[in-house]
Amino acid sequence: MSAPGSTASLRTANQRRVVEALRADRESELSQAEIARATELAPATVSGIVKTLSAAGFLESERGAGRRGAMVKIARSAGLVAGVDFGHSHLQIALGDLAGNVLGTISRPLKNDHDHAEGLALAAELLDNLLAGQGAEHPDLRAVGMGLPAPISDGGTIDSGSILPGWVGVDAAKVARARFGVPTLVDNDANLGALAEHALGVGVGSTSMAYLKVSSGVGCGLILGGKVFRGGLGTAGEIGHLTMDDLGPLCRCGSRGCLEAYVGADALIAQFAARQPDITMTELIGLALDGDTGARRLIEDSAQYLGRAAAILANVLGLELIVIGGDLSAAGDLLFDGIRNGIRRHALEPVARIVRVEQAALGDKSSAIGSLLFALEAVELPS
Ligand SMILES: [Zn+2]
């Protein structure tokens, strides 16, 4: 790490601008003149950076067709990054190159009471399989990004808010770094879902959006000013425990009437037990879409609560887009129509007119792909 303001730190910052410009390009390749325009760096500075990073094997240039001249791109041999996403009952891994292109994903069921060491061991095993599928090995890995369904403060330790008991009290970044042996960044899974939907999904071009992940819990990642907003404590967006009714059902957090106690998977499954015990969320949504009255009612009521919560978010933050992901989003328009209706009822009129509600474009891969993109921030550039 160089001292801020030093020549070395300026050089690193300029290198990052060049690399980020290449990642932001749809084809992940630009001519030197295009890099200079995108980064607002002097052509001579760009030329020097391209020369340094090419000599180190991080960039490569190829003479392109047409008049654009030699095209610069991030070399495939520069390495790979991985995203590791722990959910309530699954583990998903994504592997990508240093330009941020996703090369493959793999998912396995994982019980929510797993010990963190057991979860990380499975992640490392799956990651090795993905690497082998690309003809790569562990030394090709440059960084890992990891998502957990828990509020993660700046300190990085998972506290009691987690729905993964085997991770409570654990310094997640530290144990993950020790396991993977490369720089590892950890964030809340909904923040990472927001990052992915903003970069590659339905939120491309949006400057203020929320990504709501409605599965076992209700996570929320915020993009404000085009960047993930983590707030002063690093835990912004915890809307799952917004009180909908003081006298409502008891929530796992100890409070009553939280949003999650109405729309979380456990709550919906428990309520449906009167009609059918031991049902999964996928089956419950299937029944609702087939017209089962009780199942439909549960989804429609969930939409009302989510609509109210989304309206509060949109009012406070001036959001233009609300992306819905997670298991419940498979209910489609049955859910979205209700959320849109809730926003019409509860948001300020000018806010309600503008804010859009959309289904996550990356489906159940949002958080894993977001973890992969987050890992890019930890990749060290050659000096
Ligand atoms: Zn709660």
Boltz pocket constraint, residues with backbone or C-beta under 6 A from the ligand:
constraints:
  - pocket:
      binder: B
      contacts: [[A, 240], [A, 241], [A, 251], [A, 252], [A, 253], [A, 254], [A, 255], [A, 256], [A, 258], [A, 260], [A, 261]]
      max_distance: 6.0
